[in-house]
Amino acid sequence: MANLVVHFEIHAAEPQRLIDFYSALFGWTFTRFGEVEYWVINTGDGSIVTGSAGHGINGGLVQRQGASPQVGGPVAGANLVLGVDDVDAVFTKGIELGGVGALPPADMAGVGRIAYLIDPDGNIFGFISPVLSDGTNVMDAAGANSGQ
């Protein structure tokens, strides 16, 4: 078996607050898992589900067991980077929903346009698009450079 990432978890001191934030920002759906403080996250069409392959992964939201990360402090754990169509729009909407800017939208040559936010519980996450601010799609450029 390949060592692929197949699941992620977001820790939350106030689960409903982050359920509301991520539902509004990305359209994710959350389903309570039994009686425990755990919610299954469905990230949308095309994600991996039991019995079928996909192009993305689903995750979970769990009650945090300790203090929330402090803004400006070191990252404790892994962070997520999500593929989006419009980095600037997601960044703006995330701020409006109560997130804090960690890295404003910026172009990365050969990579795409990327930004990072801190959610209302202090978790940092990023998002990326292959489309730069000038409209150039780095995926198109990569294909042209490889002779495809």
MARGUVO-391524 format. One record per residue: y, x, z of N, C-alpha, C, O, CB in turn; chain; residue in three letters. Coordinates in nm, 4 decimals. Atoms other than C-alpha are relative to their C-alpha. Last residue first. Glycine has a CB too. Example, Ala and Ser with C-alpha at 12.3 -4.5 7.8 and 13.67 -1.06 7.14 Angstrom:
2
[[-0.1190,-0.0820,-0.0060],[-0.1060,1.3670,0.7140],[0.1090,-0.0770,0.0730],[0.2198,-0.0261,0.0899],[0.0462,0.0414,-0.1415],"A","ser"]
[[-0.1190,0.0890,0.0000],[-0.4500,1.2300,0.7800],[0.1200,0.0900,0.0000],[0.1181,0.1936,0.0665],[0.0027,-0.0992,0.1246],"A","ala"]
! end
This chain:
148
[[0.0701,0.1284,0.0038],[1.7762,0.2828,-2.3696],[0.0853,-0.1061,-0.0653],[0.0425,-0.2209,-0.0773],[-0.0393,-0.0441,0.1403],"A","gln"]
[[0.0499,0.0258,0.1335],[1.9073,0.6308,-2.4535],[-0.0749,-0.1307,-0.0115],[-0.1458,-0.1524,-0.1098],[-0.0878,0.1110,-0.0429],"A","gly"]
[[0.1420,-0.0365,0.0019],[1.9399,0.7324,-2.0887],[-0.0640,-0.0259,-0.1363],[-0.1831,-0.0016,-0.1556],[-0.0754,-0.0774,0.1076],"A","ser"]
[[0.0168,-0.1447,-0.0187],[2.3210,0.7443,-2.1032],[-0.1460,0.0435,-0.0066],[-0.1740,0.1605,-0.0327],[0.0591,0.0420,0.1331],"A","asn"]
[[-0.0522,-0.0678,0.1183],[2.3457,0.3938,-2.2527],[-0.0218,0.1506,0.0093],[-0.0506,0.2159,-0.0909],[0.1488,-0.0307,-0.0178],"A","ala"]
[[0.0916,0.0228,0.1113],[2.1171,0.2531,-1.9820],[0.0437,0.0710,-0.1258],[-0.0396,0.1242,-0.1992],[-0.0128,-0.1468,-0.0272],"A","gly"]
[[0.1214,-0.0774,-0.0279],[2.3245,0.4152,-1.7075],[-0.1008,-0.0162,-0.1128],[-0.1643,0.0808,-0.1540],[-0.0627,-0.0433,0.1338],"A","ala"]
[[-0.0293,-0.1402,0.0297],[2.6480,0.2793,-1.8608],[-0.1242,0.0876,0.0216],[-0.1486,0.1805,-0.0554],[0.1167,0.0501,0.0879],"A","ala"]
[[-0.0110,-0.0103,0.1455],[2.5081,-0.0742,-1.8648],[0.0215,0.1443,-0.0403],[-0.0397,0.1933,-0.1352],[0.1145,-0.0877,-0.0528],"A","asp"]
[[0.1372,0.0155,0.0498],[2.3976,-0.0351,-1.5015],[-0.0013,0.0083,-0.1534],[-0.0928,0.0664,-0.2117],[-0.0610,-0.1355,0.0479],"A","met"]
[[0.0657,-0.1306,-0.0037],[2.7412,0.1061,-1.4119],[-0.1444,-0.0079,-0.0480],[-0.1999,0.0926,-0.0924],[0.0045,0.0570,0.1410],"A","val"]
[[0.1263,0.0205,-0.0681],[2.9042,-0.2191,-1.5283],[-0.0763,0.1323,-0.0034],[-0.1160,0.1777,-0.1108],[-0.0825,-0.1159,-0.0658],"A","asn"]
[[0.1120,-0.0802,0.0496],[3.2672,-0.1444,-1.6126],[-0.1238,-0.0295,0.0829],[-0.1178,-0.0299,0.2059],[0.0335,0.1513,0.0041],"A","thr"]
[[0.0903,0.0819,0.0795],[3.5000,-0.4322,-1.5178],[-0.1182,0.0757,-0.0580],[-0.2080,0.0139,-0.1150],[0.0754,-0.0633,-0.1100],"A","gly"]
[[-0.0534,0.0088,0.1364],[3.7873,-0.2099,-1.4003],[-0.0897,-0.0809,-0.0930],[-0.0630,-0.0899,-0.2128],[0.0193,0.1390,-0.0571],"A","asp"]
[[-0.1239,0.0778,0.0005],[3.7038,-0.2802,-1.0331],[0.0606,-0.0138,-0.1396],[0.1349,-0.1086,-0.1648],[0.1010,0.0639,0.0927],"A","ser"]
[[-0.1157,-0.0675,-0.0587],[3.3478,-0.1560,-1.0869],[0.1248,-0.0860,-0.0120],[0.1235,-0.1878,-0.0813],[0.0229,0.1358,-0.0672],"A","leu"]
[[-0.1244,0.0154,0.0757],[3.0533,-0.3868,-1.1597],[0.1165,0.0624,0.0759],[0.1493,0.0208,0.1871],[0.0284,-0.1489,-0.0284],"A","val"]
[[-0.0078,-0.1049,0.1013],[2.7155,-0.2643,-1.0260],[0.1302,-0.0040,-0.0800],[0.1556,0.0851,-0.1610],[-0.1173,-0.0115,-0.0941],"A","pro"]
[[0.0135,0.0583,0.1331],[2.7759,-0.4719,-0.7139],[0.0038,0.1139,-0.1001],[0.0728,0.2131,-0.0767],[0.1127,-0.1055,-0.0291],"A","ser"]
[[-0.0266,-0.0811,0.1176],[2.7304,-0.3655,-0.3525],[-0.0178,-0.0829,-0.1264],[-0.0987,-0.1755,-0.1311],[-0.0919,0.1226,-0.0030],"A","ile"]
[[0.0367,0.0736,0.1202],[2.7243,-0.5103,-0.0052],[0.0521,0.0762,-0.1196],[0.1545,0.1442,-0.1127],[0.0556,-0.1451,0.0025],"A","phe"]
[[-0.0725,-0.0278,0.1229],[2.7299,-0.3506,0.3355],[-0.0448,-0.0905,-0.1121],[-0.1444,-0.1620,-0.1011],[-0.0176,0.1442,-0.0403],"A","gly"]
[[0.0813,0.0213,0.1198],[2.6347,-0.4386,0.6890],[0.0876,0.0241,-0.1216],[0.2098,0.0104,-0.1163],[-0.0617,-0.1438,-0.0030],"A","phe"]
[[-0.0600,-0.0421,0.1264],[2.7591,-0.3458,1.0365],[-0.0969,-0.0279,-0.1141],[-0.2178,-0.0102,-0.0995],[0.0380,0.1502,0.0038],"A","ile"]
[[0.0943,-0.0623,0.0928],[2.6469,-0.5463,1.3405],[0.0707,0.0369,-0.1301],[0.1421,-0.0458,-0.1869],[-0.1191,-0.0943,-0.0282],"A","asn"]
[[-0.0120,-0.1460,-0.0003],[2.9211,-0.6107,1.6003],[-0.0967,0.0729,-0.0912],[-0.0962,0.1959,-0.0932],[-0.0186,0.0496,0.1369],"A","gly"]
[[0.0741,-0.0542,-0.1138],[2.8352,-0.9707,1.6904],[0.0007,0.1524,0.0021],[-0.0645,0.2135,0.0868],[-0.1428,-0.0503,-0.0026],"A","asp"]
[[-0.0595,0.0387,-0.1287],[3.1040,-1.1311,1.4701],[-0.0746,0.0500,0.1240],[-0.0235,0.0378,0.2353],[0.0087,-0.1480,0.0066],"A","pro"]
[[0.0120,0.1437,-0.0263],[2.9764,-0.9297,1.1696],[0.0562,-0.0336,0.1381],[0.0890,0.0573,0.2143],[-0.1476,-0.0452,-0.0103],"A","asp"]
[[0.0639,0.0108,-0.1308],[3.1114,-0.5838,1.0844],[-0.0032,-0.1489,0.0319],[0.1008,-0.2149,0.0322],[0.0770,0.0839,0.1124],"A","ile"]
[[-0.0602,0.0856,-0.1018],[3.1867,-0.5487,0.7150],[-0.0760,0.0164,0.1313],[-0.1893,0.0644,0.1340],[0.0002,-0.1487,-0.0453],"A","leu"]
[[0.0745,0.0254,-0.1241],[3.1108,-0.2841,0.4540],[0.0836,-0.0879,0.0920],[0.2055,-0.0732,0.1012],[-0.0376,0.1335,0.0714],"A","tyr"]
[[-0.0838,0.0257,-0.1176],[3.2204,-0.2480,0.0906],[-0.0923,-0.0229,0.1197],[-0.2112,-0.0508,0.1040],[0.0953,-0.1240,-0.0230],"A","ala"]
[[0.0660,0.0188,-0.1293],[3.0730,-0.1238,-0.2383],[0.1035,-0.0271,0.1086],[0.2180,0.0168,0.0983],[-0.0849,0.1238,0.0365],"A","ile"]
[[-0.1072,0.0331,-0.0938],[3.1578,-0.1198,-0.6087],[-0.0657,-0.0409,0.1313],[-0.1581,-0.1222,0.1320],[0.0935,-0.1147,-0.0559],"A","arg"]
[[-0.0504,0.1364,0.0026],[2.9026,0.0547,-0.8273],[0.1147,-0.0174,0.0962],[0.1723,0.0803,0.1438],[-0.1102,-0.0980,0.0326],"A","gly"]
[[0.0721,0.0800,-0.0989],[2.6829,0.3647,-0.8238],[0.0398,-0.1464,-0.0085],[-0.0460,-0.2337,-0.0218],[0.0258,0.0530,0.1409],"A","val"]
[[0.1424,-0.0045,0.0249],[2.7753,0.5931,-1.1160],[-0.0827,-0.0845,0.0942],[-0.2045,-0.0925,0.0777],[-0.0459,0.1384,0.0071],"A","gly"]
[[0.0394,-0.0345,0.1367],[3.1252,0.6439,-0.9782],[-0.1514,0.0101,-0.0119],[-0.2163,0.0762,0.0692],[0.0652,0.1320,-0.0430],"A","ala"]
[[0.0747,-0.1251,-0.0110],[3.1676,0.4749,-0.6421],[-0.0550,0.0305,-0.1384],[-0.1431,-0.0396,-0.1881],[-0.1155,-0.0091,0.1079],"A","met"]
[[0.0879,-0.0378,0.1103],[3.4382,0.2084,-0.6525],[-0.0667,0.1328,0.0318],[-0.0036,0.2248,0.0838],[0.0785,0.0088,-0.1332],"A","asp"]
[[-0.0322,-0.1265,0.0664],[3.5802,0.0858,-0.3234],[-0.1018,0.0238,-0.1110],[-0.2190,-0.0120,-0.0991],[0.0007,0.1191,0.1018],"A","ala"]
[[0.0629,-0.0193,0.1303],[3.5954,-0.2430,-0.1353],[0.0490,0.1272,-0.0686],[0.1686,0.1560,-0.0732],[0.0265,-0.1201,-0.0890],"A","pro"]
[[-0.0480,0.0937,0.1023],[3.7237,-0.1910,0.2176],[-0.0670,0.0268,-0.1337],[-0.1198,0.1358,-0.1560],[0.1527,0.0096,-0.0149],"A","pro"]
[[-0.0342,-0.0805,0.1175],[3.5026,-0.0048,0.4645],[0.0461,-0.0978,-0.1069],[-0.0337,-0.1782,-0.1551],[-0.1227,0.0883,-0.0502],"A","leu"]
[[0.0418,-0.1345,-0.0400],[3.4560,-0.1437,0.8177],[0.0311,0.0993,-0.1111],[0.0717,0.2123,-0.0838],[-0.1508,0.0030,0.0343],"A","ala"]
[[0.0203,-0.0987,0.1050],[3.6450,-0.4707,0.7704],[-0.0387,0.1352,0.0577],[0.0288,0.1869,0.1468],[0.1253,0.0135,-0.0845],"A","gly"]
[[-0.1010,-0.1056,-0.0065],[3.5939,-0.7132,1.0568],[-0.0308,0.1012,-0.1095],[-0.1462,0.1398,-0.1281],[0.0028,0.0686,0.1415],"A","val"]
[[0.0454,-0.1382,0.0082],[3.4057,-1.0421,1.0249],[0.1176,0.0965,0.0070],[0.2333,0.0559,-0.0042],[-0.0792,0.0225,-0.1289],"A","gly"]
[[0.0021,-0.0668,-0.1302],[3.5457,-1.3704,1.1504],[-0.0565,0.1393,-0.0006],[-0.0661,0.2021,0.1048],[-0.0766,-0.0803,0.0945],"A","gly"]
[[0.1022,0.0593,-0.0865],[3.4766,-1.6088,0.8605],[-0.0117,0.0694,0.1358],[-0.0948,0.0309,0.2180],[-0.1337,0.0039,-0.0696],"A","leu"]
[[-0.0414,0.1367,-0.0335],[3.8046,-1.5190,0.6839],[-0.0970,-0.0664,0.0971],[-0.0560,-0.1496,0.1781],[0.0116,-0.0842,-0.1268],"A","glu"]
[[-0.1140,-0.0133,-0.0926],[3.7078,-1.1501,0.6989],[0.0450,-0.1387,0.0467],[0.0694,-0.1605,0.1653],[0.1190,0.0758,-0.0684],"A","ile"]
[[0.0533,-0.0488,-0.1267],[3.3700,-1.2301,0.5396],[0.1076,0.0171,0.1057],[0.0851,-0.0147,0.2224],[-0.0710,0.1307,-0.0210],"A","gly"]
[[0.0614,0.1140,-0.0680],[3.5411,-1.4379,0.2694],[-0.0561,0.0412,0.1361],[-0.0435,-0.0332,0.2333],[-0.1113,-0.0606,-0.0870],"A","lys"]
[[-0.1071,0.0905,-0.0429],[3.7658,-1.1447,0.1751],[-0.0563,-0.1181,0.0780],[-0.0038,-0.1536,0.1836],[0.0796,-0.0503,-0.1212],"A","thr"]
[[-0.0750,-0.0682,-0.1053],[3.4754,-0.8979,0.1633],[0.1083,-0.0930,0.0564],[0.1222,-0.1061,0.1781],[0.0635,0.1308,-0.0543],"A","phe"]
[[0.0833,0.0044,-0.1210],[3.2583,-1.1424,-0.0334],[0.0737,0.0652,0.1167],[0.0684,0.0149,0.2289],[-0.1361,0.0708,-0.0240],"A","val"]
[[0.0036,0.1378,-0.0482],[3.5370,-1.1949,-0.2897],[-0.0815,-0.0113,0.1284],[-0.0410,-0.0816,0.2210],[-0.0580,-0.0924,-0.1072],"A","ala"]
[[-0.1314,0.0347,-0.0560],[3.6009,-0.8204,-0.3252],[0.0018,-0.1413,0.0578],[0.0586,-0.1641,0.1646],[0.1082,0.0131,-0.1074],"A","asp"]
[[-0.0217,-0.0681,-0.1281],[3.2320,-0.7349,-0.3684],[0.1312,-0.0441,0.0648],[0.1349,-0.0716,0.1848],[0.0000,0.1524,-0.0199],"A","val"]
[[-0.1419,-0.0332,-0.0117],[3.1755,-0.9905,-0.6455],[0.0284,0.0564,0.1397],[0.0440,-0.0187,0.2359],[0.0885,-0.1251,-0.0278],"A","asp"]
[[-0.0676,0.0029,0.1291],[2.8210,-1.0463,-0.7781],[0.1428,0.0526,0.0097],[0.1902,0.1196,-0.0820],[0.0006,-0.1414,-0.0554],"A","asp"]
[[-0.0847,0.1179,0.0206],[2.6357,-0.9384,-0.4654],[0.0641,0.0070,-0.1385],[0.0645,0.1122,-0.2024],[0.1094,-0.0101,0.1106],"A","val"]
[[-0.0539,0.0091,0.1349],[2.3507,-0.6987,-0.3813],[0.0768,-0.1299,-0.0163],[0.0243,-0.2371,0.0139],[-0.1120,0.0098,-0.1045],"A","gly"]
[[0.0422,0.1124,0.0827],[2.3059,-0.6564,-0.0080],[0.0628,0.0082,-0.1376],[0.1769,0.0524,-0.1511],[0.0362,-0.1324,0.0665],"A","leu"]
[[-0.0930,0.0020,0.1119],[2.3212,-0.3378,0.1991],[-0.0542,-0.1049,-0.0962],[-0.1672,-0.0941,-0.1439],[0.0149,0.1432,-0.0691],"A","val"]
[[0.0387,0.0617,0.1261],[2.1587,-0.3692,0.5404],[0.1092,0.0205,-0.1034],[0.2275,0.0246,-0.0697],[-0.0288,-0.1496,0.0190],"A","leu"]
[[-0.0883,0.1054,0.0469],[2.2062,-0.1397,0.8377],[-0.0470,-0.0474,-0.1364],[-0.1167,0.0246,-0.2079],[0.1464,0.0488,-0.0063],"A","asn"]
[[-0.0241,-0.0034,0.1442],[1.9478,0.0512,1.0322],[0.1040,-0.1055,-0.0357],[0.1231,-0.2026,0.0374],[-0.1318,-0.0235,-0.0794],"A","ala"]
[[0.0979,0.0692,0.0827],[1.9533,0.1116,1.4053],[0.0347,0.0153,-0.1473],[0.1184,0.0976,-0.1846],[-0.0076,-0.1483,0.0379],"A","gly"]
[[0.1266,-0.0084,-0.0717],[2.2322,0.1950,1.6475],[-0.1016,-0.0808,-0.0794],[-0.1070,-0.2032,-0.0672],[0.0128,-0.0526,0.1482],"A","ala"]
[[0.0951,0.1033,0.0413],[2.5382,0.2665,1.4348],[-0.1301,0.0236,0.0754],[-0.1844,0.1341,0.0738],[-0.0233,0.0016,-0.1556],"A","val"]
[[0.1031,-0.0383,0.0972],[2.7795,0.4852,1.6291],[-0.0911,-0.1177,-0.0339],[-0.1101,-0.2082,0.0474],[-0.0837,0.1167,0.0541],"A","pro"]
[[0.1069,-0.0803,-0.0575],[3.0811,0.3266,1.7959],[-0.1029,0.0362,-0.1061],[-0.0955,-0.0116,-0.2193],[-0.0667,-0.0745,0.1155],"A","gly"]
[[-0.0428,-0.1397,-0.0041],[3.3957,0.2116,1.6158],[-0.1050,0.0921,0.0595],[-0.0937,0.2142,0.0486],[0.1272,0.0121,0.0787],"A","gly"]
[[-0.0692,-0.0368,0.1232],[3.3282,-0.1539,1.6939],[0.0532,0.1417,0.0153],[0.1191,0.1736,0.1142],[0.1157,-0.1002,-0.0325],"A","val"]
[[-0.1453,-0.0051,-0.0109],[3.0957,-0.1613,1.9954],[0.0600,0.0417,-0.1336],[0.0132,0.1372,-0.1956],[0.0435,0.0973,0.1119],"A","gln"]
[[-0.0617,-0.1279,0.0365],[2.7362,-0.2658,1.9390],[0.1522,-0.0088,0.0106],[0.2106,-0.1145,-0.0133],[-0.0413,0.0412,-0.1432],"A","pro"]
[[-0.0308,-0.0096,0.1430],[2.6320,-0.5801,2.1297],[0.0598,0.1365,-0.0302],[0.1214,0.1973,0.0573],[0.0972,-0.1127,-0.0438],"A","ser"]
[[-0.1396,0.0125,0.0433],[2.4903,-0.5293,2.4792],[0.0120,0.0094,-0.1524],[-0.0663,0.0781,-0.2181],[0.0863,0.1087,0.0664],"A","ala"]
[[-0.0915,-0.1028,-0.0477],[2.1261,-0.5924,2.5606],[0.1386,-0.0233,-0.0569],[0.1667,-0.1276,-0.1160],[-0.0505,0.1400,-0.0377],"A","gly"]
[[0.0461,-0.0372,-0.1341],[1.8244,-0.7844,2.4355],[0.0867,0.1146,0.0522],[0.0376,0.2263,0.0687],[-0.1512,0.0409,-0.0017],"A","gln"]
[[-0.0230,-0.1395,-0.0382],[1.9781,-0.9576,2.1326],[-0.0433,0.0224,0.1441],[-0.0190,-0.0614,0.2309],[0.1486,0.0382,-0.0181],"A","arg"]
[[-0.0902,-0.0110,-0.1148],[1.8225,-1.2951,2.0451],[0.0111,0.1464,0.0405],[-0.0905,0.2120,0.0635],[-0.0502,-0.0868,0.1195],"A","gln"]
[[0.0635,-0.0004,-0.1311],[1.6530,-1.2587,1.7065],[0.1071,0.0128,0.1083],[0.2114,0.0750,0.0876],[-0.1034,0.1153,0.0110],"A","val"]
[[-0.1098,-0.0163,-0.0942],[1.7495,-1.3347,1.3475],[-0.0594,-0.0187,0.1379],[-0.1286,-0.1174,0.1632],[0.1178,-0.1014,-0.0274],"A","leu"]
[[-0.0035,0.0806,-0.1204],[1.4792,-1.2864,1.0878],[0.1247,0.0293,0.0810],[0.1865,0.1348,0.0667],[-0.1241,0.0242,0.0837],"A","gly"]
[[-0.0053,-0.0667,-0.1285],[1.4283,-1.1562,0.7398],[-0.0038,-0.0965,0.1153],[-0.0513,-0.2094,0.1034],[0.1222,0.0837,0.0091],"A","gly"]
[[-0.0502,0.0919,-0.1007],[1.3759,-1.2303,0.3743],[-0.0045,0.0708,0.1342],[-0.0549,0.1828,0.1437],[-0.0824,-0.1325,0.0029],"A","asn"]
[[0.0781,0.0271,-0.1206],[1.3366,-0.9696,0.1038],[0.0675,-0.1044,0.0868],[0.1884,-0.1256,0.0780],[-0.0210,0.1280,0.0797],"A","ile"]
[[-0.0773,-0.0229,-0.1211],[1.4473,-0.9255,-0.2550],[-0.0856,-0.0347,0.1197],[-0.1999,-0.0776,0.1039],[0.1307,-0.0827,-0.0003],"A","gly"]
[[-0.0926,-0.1091,0.0283],[1.2978,-0.9118,-0.6041],[0.0891,0.0324,0.1202],[0.1734,0.1217,0.1119],[0.0862,-0.0351,-0.1203],"A","his"]
[[-0.1387,0.0384,0.0230],[0.9933,-1.1212,-0.5360],[0.0837,0.1223,-0.0277],[0.0326,0.2338,-0.0377],[0.0562,-0.0768,0.1195],"A","gly"]
[[-0.0940,-0.1124,0.0023],[0.6163,-1.1104,-0.5202],[0.1410,-0.0525,-0.0227],[0.1591,-0.1657,-0.0674],[-0.0384,0.1029,-0.1101],"A","ala"]
[[-0.0612,-0.0322,0.1297],[0.4130,-1.4144,-0.4261],[0.0992,0.1149,0.0148],[0.1631,0.1325,0.1185],[0.0709,-0.1241,-0.0592],"A","ser"]
[[0.0790,0.0358,0.1161],[0.1628,-1.5242,-0.1611],[0.0638,0.0288,-0.1345],[0.0010,0.0073,-0.2382],[-0.0318,-0.1411,0.0068],"A","gly"]
[[0.1444,-0.0163,-0.0143],[0.3939,-1.5267,0.1360],[-0.0707,-0.0489,-0.1260],[-0.0512,-0.1619,-0.1708],[-0.0517,-0.0762,0.1240],"A","thr"]
[[0.0555,0.0996,-0.0915],[0.7535,-1.5125,0.0142],[-0.1506,0.0208,0.0051],[-0.2074,0.0836,-0.0843],[0.0358,-0.1465,-0.0449],"A","val"]
[[0.1439,-0.0048,-0.0251],[0.9496,-1.2287,-0.1430],[-0.0369,-0.1110,0.0982],[0.0285,-0.1286,0.2011],[-0.0429,0.1397,0.0552],"A","ile"]
[[0.0439,-0.0858,-0.1103],[1.3012,-1.3248,-0.2494],[-0.1517,-0.0088,0.0164],[-0.2151,-0.1041,-0.0288],[0.0711,-0.0398,0.1319],"A","ser"]
[[0.0359,-0.1343,0.0444],[1.3846,-1.4566,-0.5948],[-0.0455,0.0918,0.1110],[-0.0864,0.2048,0.0844],[0.1148,0.0616,-0.0688],"A","gly"]
[[0.0936,-0.0075,0.1124],[1.5684,-1.7663,-0.4811],[-0.0239,0.1449,-0.0395],[0.0685,0.2261,-0.0425],[0.0529,-0.0800,-0.1206],"A","asp"]
[[-0.0245,0.0708,0.1251],[1.7448,-1.7319,-0.1489],[-0.1069,0.0194,-0.1044],[-0.2074,0.0870,-0.0823],[0.1289,0.0422,-0.0560],"A","gly"]
[[-0.1184,-0.0537,0.0678],[1.7884,-1.5158,0.1618],[0.0232,-0.0613,-0.1370],[0.1251,-0.0325,-0.1998],[-0.0124,0.1490,-0.0140],"A","thr"]
[[0.0326,0.0059,0.1420],[1.5514,-1.7216,0.3761],[0.1260,0.0398,-0.0753],[0.2277,-0.0294,-0.0692],[-0.0512,-0.1435,-0.0432],"A","asn"]
[[-0.1111,0.0045,0.0951],[1.6014,-1.6113,0.7361],[-0.0561,-0.0031,-0.1417],[-0.1330,0.0848,-0.1807],[0.0955,0.1220,0.0191],"A","ile"]
[[0.0367,-0.0597,0.1276],[1.3365,-1.6948,0.9967],[0.1182,-0.0193,-0.0948],[0.1754,-0.1279,-0.1035],[-0.1321,-0.0639,-0.0582],"A","val"]
[[-0.0223,0.0838,0.1160],[1.4918,-1.7710,1.3358],[-0.0409,0.0780,-0.1244],[-0.0018,0.1936,-0.1407],[0.1483,-0.0458,-0.0086],"A","trp"]
[[0.0189,-0.0696,0.1273],[1.3821,-1.6262,1.6683],[0.0154,-0.1008,-0.1125],[-0.0368,-0.2120,-0.1052],[-0.1394,0.0703,-0.0067],"A","tyr"]
[[-0.1365,-0.0207,0.0502],[1.4603,-1.7172,2.0303],[-0.0059,0.0827,-0.1284],[0.0364,0.1982,-0.1314],[0.0896,0.0710,0.1074],"A","glu"]
[[-0.0613,-0.1286,-0.0327],[1.1036,-1.8380,2.0918],[0.1399,0.0089,-0.0611],[0.1732,-0.0668,-0.1523],[-0.0884,0.1168,-0.0500],"A","val"]
[[-0.0870,0.0145,-0.1162],[1.0062,-2.2056,2.0889],[0.0710,0.1295,0.0383],[0.1557,0.1304,0.1276],[-0.0799,-0.0495,0.1170],"A","glu"]
[[0.0601,0.0441,-0.1260],[0.8555,-2.2080,1.7401],[0.1035,-0.0153,0.1100],[0.2171,-0.0554,0.0846],[-0.1071,0.0977,0.0441],"A","gly"]
[[0.1420,-0.0348,-0.0009],[1.0317,-2.0105,1.4686],[-0.0568,-0.0360,0.1357],[-0.0468,0.0420,0.2304],[-0.0223,0.1512,-0.0316],"A","phe"]
[[0.0493,-0.0410,-0.1318],[1.3726,-2.1735,1.4143],[-0.1505,0.0201,-0.0071],[-0.2217,-0.0609,-0.0663],[0.0362,-0.1052,0.1088],"A","arg"]
[[0.0957,0.0953,-0.0544],[1.4609,-2.1917,1.0461],[-0.0536,0.0553,0.1312],[-0.1069,0.1662,0.1362],[-0.1158,-0.0278,-0.1005],"A","thr"]
[[0.0648,-0.0477,-0.1225],[1.7701,-2.0220,0.9021],[-0.0899,-0.1107,0.0541],[-0.0486,-0.2263,0.0634],[0.1059,0.0431,0.1072],"A","phe"]
[[0.0450,0.1075,-0.0877],[1.9074,-2.0655,0.5502],[-0.0814,0.0592,0.1149],[-0.1502,0.1599,0.0985],[-0.0838,-0.1046,-0.0790],"A","thr"]
[[0.1340,-0.0151,-0.0551],[2.1177,-1.8052,0.3705],[-0.0351,-0.1228,0.0828],[0.0531,-0.1892,0.1372],[-0.0103,0.1284,0.0855],"A","trp"]
[[0.0819,0.1165,0.0310],[2.4199,-1.9221,0.1704],[-0.1425,0.0102,0.0509],[-0.2295,-0.0643,0.0057],[-0.0021,-0.0217,-0.1468],"A","gly"]
[[0.0989,-0.0265,0.1042],[2.5725,-1.5725,0.1704],[-0.0852,-0.1211,-0.0393],[-0.1640,-0.1125,-0.1335],[-0.0898,0.1096,0.0451],"A","phe"]
[[-0.0331,-0.1148,0.0835],[2.8975,-1.6025,0.3687],[-0.0960,0.0162,-0.1176],[-0.0516,0.0404,-0.2299],[-0.0001,0.1257,0.0835],"A","leu"]
[[-0.1228,0.0231,0.0756],[2.8650,-1.9546,0.5108],[0.0292,0.1132,-0.0972],[0.0787,0.0885,-0.2072],[0.1169,-0.0176,0.0945],"A","ala"]
[[0.0201,0.1185,0.0842],[2.5016,-1.9177,0.6163],[0.1215,-0.0231,-0.0884],[0.1077,-0.0489,-0.2079],[-0.0274,-0.1248,0.0865],"A","ser"]
[[0.0780,-0.0400,0.1166],[2.5685,-1.5610,0.7367],[-0.0320,-0.1184,-0.0923],[-0.0432,-0.1006,-0.2136],[-0.1291,0.0665,0.0449],"A","tyr"]
[[-0.0679,-0.1035,0.0781],[2.8520,-1.6680,0.9697],[-0.0776,0.0315,-0.1282],[-0.0214,0.0234,-0.2375],[0.0175,0.1280,0.0842],"A","phe"]
[[-0.1137,0.0613,0.0699],[2.6967,-1.9953,1.0954],[0.0678,0.0999,-0.0933],[0.1022,0.0650,-0.2063],[0.1019,-0.0546,0.1013],"A","asp"]
[[0.0593,0.0945,0.0953],[2.3657,-1.8264,1.1802],[0.1121,-0.0636,-0.0814],[0.1025,-0.0724,-0.2038],[-0.0847,-0.1097,0.0735],"A","ile"]
[[0.0374,-0.0770,0.1184],[2.5687,-1.5444,1.3360],[-0.0718,-0.0864,-0.1035],[-0.0610,-0.0599,-0.2233],[-0.0884,0.1175,0.0398],"A","leu"]
[[-0.1214,-0.0586,0.0589],[2.7473,-1.7795,1.5770],[-0.0339,0.0788,-0.1270],[0.0363,0.0676,-0.2275],[0.0710,0.0923,0.1025],"A","arg"]
[[-0.0617,0.1030,0.0841],[2.4269,-1.9761,1.6377],[0.1260,0.0522,-0.0692],[0.1553,0.0142,-0.1826],[0.0342,-0.1235,0.0841],"A","gln"]
[[0.0650,0.0262,0.1279],[2.2497,-1.6593,1.7553],[0.0715,-0.1022,-0.0882],[0.0865,-0.0784,-0.2081],[-0.1384,-0.0463,0.0247],"A","pro"]
[[-0.0207,0.1440,0.0149],[2.5016,-1.5629,2.0251],[-0.0576,-0.0410,-0.1354],[0.0157,-0.0461,-0.2341],[0.1530,-0.0383,0.0114],"A","glu"]
[[-0.0232,0.0451,-0.1372],[2.4003,-1.2134,2.1415],[0.0170,-0.1521,0.0021],[-0.0267,-0.2190,0.0957],[0.1250,0.0699,0.0608],"A","ala"]
[[-0.1190,0.0802,-0.0284],[2.2563,-1.1575,1.7948],[0.0076,-0.0392,0.1463],[-0.0877,-0.0944,0.2013],[0.0016,-0.1246,-0.0865],"A","ala"]
[[-0.0045,0.0334,-0.1419],[2.0106,-0.9045,1.6516],[0.1327,-0.0681,0.0317],[0.2379,-0.0272,-0.0176],[-0.0190,0.1268,0.0875],"A","his"]
[[-0.1367,-0.0113,-0.0496],[1.9534,-0.9086,1.2763],[-0.0032,-0.0433,0.1467],[-0.0565,-0.1494,0.1792],[0.1016,-0.0880,-0.0853],"A","ile"]
[[-0.0387,0.0828,-0.1131],[1.6014,-0.8467,1.1520],[0.1437,0.0314,0.0403],[0.1869,0.1467,0.0399],[-0.0958,0.0216,0.1188],"A","glu"]
[[-0.1076,-0.0563,-0.0811],[1.4693,-0.7199,0.8195],[0.0277,-0.0944,0.1156],[-0.0100,-0.2115,0.1110],[0.1286,0.0236,-0.0846],"A","phe"]
[[-0.0586,0.0925,-0.0972],[1.1490,-0.7746,0.6243],[0.1143,0.0716,0.0710],[0.1112,0.1938,0.0857],[-0.1073,-0.0509,0.1029],"A","his"]
[[0.0417,0.1364,0.0285],[0.9519,-0.6226,0.3353],[0.0625,-0.1036,0.0931],[0.0414,-0.2235,0.0747],[-0.1486,-0.0092,0.0083],"A","val"]
[[-0.0632,0.0841,-0.1019],[1.0844,-0.2676,0.3072],[-0.0317,-0.1442,-0.0365],[-0.0028,-0.1878,-0.1480],[0.1565,0.0248,0.0089],"A","val"]
[[-0.1178,0.0770,0.0371],[0.8343,-0.0912,0.0841],[0.0578,-0.0728,0.1204],[-0.0158,-0.1106,0.2115],[-0.0341,-0.0995,-0.1104],"A","leu"]
[[-0.0805,0.0131,-0.1220],[0.5922,0.1780,0.2007],[0.1322,-0.0688,-0.0307],[0.2391,-0.0112,-0.0108],[0.0255,0.1381,0.0639],"A","asn"]
[[-0.1269,-0.0728,0.0034],[0.3480,0.1269,-0.0852],[0.0767,-0.0256,0.1291],[0.0554,-0.1272,0.1954],[0.0848,-0.0418,-0.1233],"A","ala"]
[[-0.1186,0.0846,0.0000],[0.0000,0.0000,0.0000],[0.1247,0.0890,0.0000],[0.1316,0.1873,0.0737],[-0.0001,-0.0961,0.1229],"A","met"]
! end
